[in-house]
Amino acid sequence: MSDLSNSDEWTERNARLERRVERERTARREAERLLESKSLELFMTNLALQELADTLERRVEERTERIRSMEAELRHSQKMEAVGLLAGGVAHDFNNVLMVIGASASLLADADDSDREQIISELVSAVQRGRELTARLLAFSRREAVEEQDLNLSSAIHGIEPLLQRLLTERVRLAIDVPHDLHVRFTRGGLDQILFNLAANARDAMPGGGTMGIRAVPYELQAEEAAAIQRPIGPHVLIDVSDTGIGMNGETARRAFDPFFSTKPVGVGTGLGLATVYSLIRQAKGNVTIRSAEGVGTTFRILLPRVAPVPVLPTPPLPDDASLLTEGARVLVVDDDPLVRSTIATLLQRQKFETVQASAAEDALQLLGRTDTPFDLVVSDVRMPGMNGCDLALAIRALNPSLPVLLMSGYVDDHVVYERIEAAGLALMSKPFNVADFLAFVKRTVHAAGEARRRGGSDQ
């Protein structure tokens, strides 16, 4: 009985152990299952959070891009508003230019030798005035961004002085006092827009007439002031743009740079002029403040970082024997405007060049392909029906890399074409060009190409 009792006891004990082990195994499996479930849940939660974060980031980028696009559109609309204000004065200036050109051309027909030089000088000056006026308007009204450049303040401001005076009208006197040695880093169109907007404000503030002043002096920004306006210390230029108008009260002056804030009647202006001024100056790492009092006038005080002028390397003179290497050279002139084409050919012929004319890029390629006598230079317009001048230049480069091409254009309105011209390193001259500069460029280019061919031949 003792042995049997012991056997039953051991059996029962083993059964209890097996049940205990099974319970532990079950508990472990349940724990593992739960752990896996939690891990999966955590993984799915992390995945959902990542997807949410990606969605939010994408929406922020899209919204930021929309805001940038809207800012660009608003800024461009502000530019065009200023251009609209300038339209009457610009039309007046252009009509004056055309009058001088027309009258000078008529006078030349009957002029004697003593008067001819004076008439020609006036004719050339009128063309230059028209050219500068067009260039300023195009640079100011263009939609795309323009890279910053080293600007001589005196040259830049005096360059738009006629446009500013037209915007101010005859009742407001414009006084400019800017030394010639002050340089800033800015976009030329941006500086023009700042001054146009401030001039428009000054004109409206002086309905009975007055004076708008633009004064600039060197200024050293010290640490305490720099910290207060959150700008870098160092050399700056201080520009005061003032008027003798009705002035502003304190509340108006405090809100003057707020977008869409305006004291003008509804429908007059966009309320973005001074907001644009503030934005452009801050982007250039500058600062602007207002000093104004009712009945006294307003001064906008602008601080811009001063930069050292970029040294201009002198253009090397033509070699003494340049005429020997250019006289008789063949130039292909390509332009769809017969009068322009003929005028350029005549200029070149008087310098002893032989010229051939083509009215289209396709015709020019055919001439280049079938002629037995090679050309030394191709002068082509950019904007032509069919193949444009840029495509022609690149096609010529592929066929004959040693044949130089000079492109000309009154206005390249396609920024893609302009970028291709820059990327390819093609020479581009704006019309109407200075005749002396054009002929000098042609002579240097033909001379250099002739020298390269001669060196190539001697190396063989």
Summary of the structure (lengths in Angstrom):
residues: 460
radius of gyration: 36.7
end to end distance: 124.6
largest distance: 157.0
contacts: 1304
relative contact order: 0.06
helix: 58%
strand: 17%
